[in-house]
Amino acid sequence: MADVPNLPDNPQDDVETYVGLGRQDAEELARARGWSTVRSLPPGAIITMEYVAGRLNFEVKDDTVHRSWPG
């Protein structure tokens, strides 16, 4: 079996602090806090389940973040 690679850590950040922010403000703040990839998705979007270290996902409705999660 192959060794599991050393994945980079996510930024030390409380992802719940983005809930309620406007999409653009949330994306800019996340990048400033060290997230390498920020992805905004509409509610119910079909996405792959692969985990990507350093990525922050937002569920955005009416240009407001309603949910956020890493990976």
C-alpha positions in Angstrom: 0.0 0.0 0.0 1.3 3.5 -0.8 2.0 6.0 1.8 -0.5 8.8 2.3 1.1 12.1 1.2 1.6 14.9 3.6 -1.2 17.3 2.8 -1.0 20.9 3.6 -3.0 22.2 6.5 -6.0 24.4 6.1 -5.7 27.9 7.5 -6.6 28.3 11.2 -9.9 29.9 10.6 -13.5 29.5 11.9 -15.4 28.8 8.7 -18.7 29.7 10.4 -17.7 33.4 10.5 -18.4 33.6 6.7 -22.1 32.8 7.1 -24.2 35.9 6.6 -21.5 37.8 4.6 -22.0 38.8 1.0 -20.4 36.5 -1.5 -17.7 38.9 -2.7 -16.7 40.0 0.8 -16.6 36.4 2.0 -14.4 35.3 -0.9 -11.9 38.2 -0.4 -11.7 37.6 3.4 -11.1 33.9 2.9 -8.3 34.5 0.5 -6.8 37.1 2.8 -6.9 34.5 5.6 -4.9 32.0 3.6 -7.4 29.8 1.7 -5.8 28.9 -1.6 -9.1 28.1 -3.3 -12.5 29.6 -2.6 -15.6 28.1 -4.3 -19.1 29.7 -4.2 -21.9 27.3 -5.1 -25.7 27.7 -5.4 -27.9 25.7 -3.0 -28.3 22.1 -4.1 -25.3 22.2 -6.5 -24.0 18.8 -7.5 -20.4 18.6 -6.6 -17.7 16.0 -6.3 -16.8 14.7 -2.9 -13.1 14.8 -3.1 -11.3 16.7 -0.3 -8.9 19.4 -1.4 -6.8 20.9 1.4 -6.8 24.7 1.4 -10.2 24.9 -0.3 -13.2 26.7 1.3 -16.6 26.1 -0.1 -19.6 28.5 0.2 -23.2 27.8 -0.4 -24.5 31.2 -1.7 -28.2 32.2 -2.1 -29.2 35.8 -3.0 -25.5 36.8 -2.9 -25.2 35.8 0.8 -23.2 32.9 2.3 -25.6 30.5 4.0 -23.2 27.7 4.7 -19.4 27.2 4.5 -17.1 24.2 4.9 -13.5 23.3 4.1 -12.4 20.9 1.5 
